Amino acid sequence: MNIFEKINEVMKNIEYLAKDDQVAFGTTKYKAISEEKVTTAVRNELVKQGIVILPVTQESENKELTRTDKSVNMLTNVHTKYRIQNIDDEKDYIEVESNGSGVDTQDKGVGKAMTYAYKYMLLRTFAIPTGEDPDKISSAETDAKIKDEIETQESETKLISKVQEQSLDKAIENRQIADEKVLEILSKYGYTSTSEIKIKDYMNIVNEFQKLVQK
């Protein structure tokens, strides 16, 4: 059999793969099919039919989404060309391409993107249905993580509002807290006046003043 006939045999023998994974984030829920399930099912047929699949070229790019002092959220895109080889004839092969994306704060973005690209290359090459609509990978989790990263980043540099500053000044005045005590608490966080306070330290400083009054 040539490579097309062998691919056809794989298609005959894998008629359907049910989604086996439930992904949930907040109110967002969707079903997905795992890479393990797809690879296991297709691999068995590749061995039977005498087919080998190898990546022959790959391009990748990284895009920084957000950055904090502790982490960098990176989006990795990969574009891979695969060779589907008939082991009975070294000249009998076809090449297919697939893309994948992965988001990670460490060094796993490339691996995630490659896994995604490989899984969907198998599903599309061998026309394997998985039920329901084609995967609509929810971005809710990624969006929420990015939002948290941005809010954290802003809190590291953004100053409190004028209303917050005036409210704190008023509380200090009403409770007759001595200037030296005020400066002592502010200097603990690296400030010399309430106008310099950043969002990240605001509640801690307020609590410090509250504790001082309660003594």
N, C-alpha and C positions, 0 to 999 in steps of 0.2 A: 504493500500500500504506500502511496505517496503521502506527503505531510497533510494535505487537505483531507484525504480519506481517513487518516488517523485522527485528525481533529473532529471529523464528523462522528467517528466512533465514540470519542469522549462525550460529545454532545448527546448522542443516543443514550449513553449509560448514566449520565448525570442530568436528569430531567428537571430537578427542582432541589433547592436547598432552603430550608425554612430558617428564618431569622432566629437566632438562639440567644441574643443578648438584649437586655432591657436597660436602657440608659435613662437616668432621671436626674434632673437638676431643677430644684424649686418646683414650679408647676409644669415644667417642660418634661415630657416623657416621649420617648420614641424607641422603636425596635431597630436592631441592627444585626448584622451577621458578622461573626468573629472571623478574623484572619485565620485562626487555627482551624475552624470548621471548613472554610473554603480550601485552604491549602491541603488539609488531610484528604478531603474528598477528591480533589483534582489530582493530587500526587499519586494516589492509588491507580487512577486511570492512565496517568502518564507512564507509569511503570509498565502497566499491561500493554499499552500501545507502542511502547518504545519511543517516547518523546522526551526530550530534554529541553528545559527553558533556562536560558542564561541572560543576564544583563550584559549588553555589549557597549553601551555608552550611557553616561548619566551627567546631567547638568543640575546644579543646585544653586539657590540663592537664599540669603538670609536678610530679613527685614526686621529692624528693631521696632517693636510696638510700644513698649513702655520701659522705663528704667527707674529704679530706686537705689538707695544705698546698698540694699541687700540682694537685689536680683535684677536681671534684665529679661524681659519677656520677648522672645524671638519667634517670628514666623518663618518657617523654612519651606520652600517650594522645591520639588525635584521633578525633573523631566527625564524619564528613562526609556531607552530603547531596548527591547528584549528580542532575543533570537529563539524561535521555536524550531528545534532541530529534530529531524528524523534520524534516529541513530543508525538506521540501516543504509543511509546514503548521506555522506557528509556534504554533498552539494544540494541536498533537498531540505530547504528551510524557508521560513518566512520571518519577517521582522515586524514587530508591532510596537507602538509607543503608548506610554501612560504617564499621567501626572499625579502628583500627590502633595498634600500640604500637612504640616504639623506645627503645633505651637507648644513651646516648652521654655521654662526658665533656666534649664541647665543645658546639657549637651545631647538631649534625646530627640530634638526636633527632626534631625535628618532621619533617624531610625523610624520615627512615627510616619514621616512623609513617605519613606520607601515602602513601609508596610502597607500603607493606604494605596500607593500606586500599584504594588504587586497584586494586592487583593482584587482591585477593580480591573486590572488587566486580565486576570483569570476569569472573572465573572463575565466580562464583555467578550473576550476572545472565544470562549466556549458557550456564550449565550445562555448563561445559567440564571433562570428566574429565582427571585428570593421572596416573592410574595409582596402584597400591598404595592405602594408606589415605589419608585426608585428612591434610594436612601436620600433623605433630606437631613443631613447632619446638622443638628441644632447648634447654633453659635451662642446660645444663651449662656452656657457655662463659660466659654471663652470671653464673651462680652462682659460678664460679671467680674471675672478675674481682672480683666483690663481696667474696668471701672474702679475696682478696689485699688489696683496699683496706682492709678492716676490720683485717686483721692488721698492715698498714702503719701504720694510724691508731693501733692499740693500742701498737705498738712506739715510737711517738713520745711517748707519755705514761706508759706502764706501767713500773713499777720492776722491777728484777730480783728474783727470789725470795730468801727468806732463806737457802736452801741455796746459791744462787749467791754471795750476799754473804759467807757464812761460808767458802765454799771459796776465794774470792779473798783474804779476810783471812788465812786459814791459809797460803796460798801465799806471801803477802807476808812473813808472820812467819817461815816456814821458810827462805826465801831471804834473810832478814835485809836487806831493802831499806830504806834509810834513809827516815825520815819525810819529809824534804824532797823526796826523789825521788818518793815516793808522792803527795805534795801537788802536785808539779810536773806529774805525768801527769794527775791528777784535774782540776786547774784548767784544763788544756788543753781539757777537755770541759765546763767550767763547773761542776764539782763540788768539794765540800770534804771529802767522806767517801764511802766505798764504799756506804753506805746510801742515797745519793741517785742512784746510777747507774740509768739507764733502759736498757731492753732494746736499744734502737737503738744504743747506744754500748758495750754490754758486751763484745762480741768484740774491738772495736778496742782497748779498754783492756787486756784480757787480753793481746793481742798486744804492746802497748807494754811491759808488764811482762816478758813472755817475752824480748823483744829486749834489754831492760835487763840481764837475768840472763845472757844469752849473750855480752855484751860482755866 
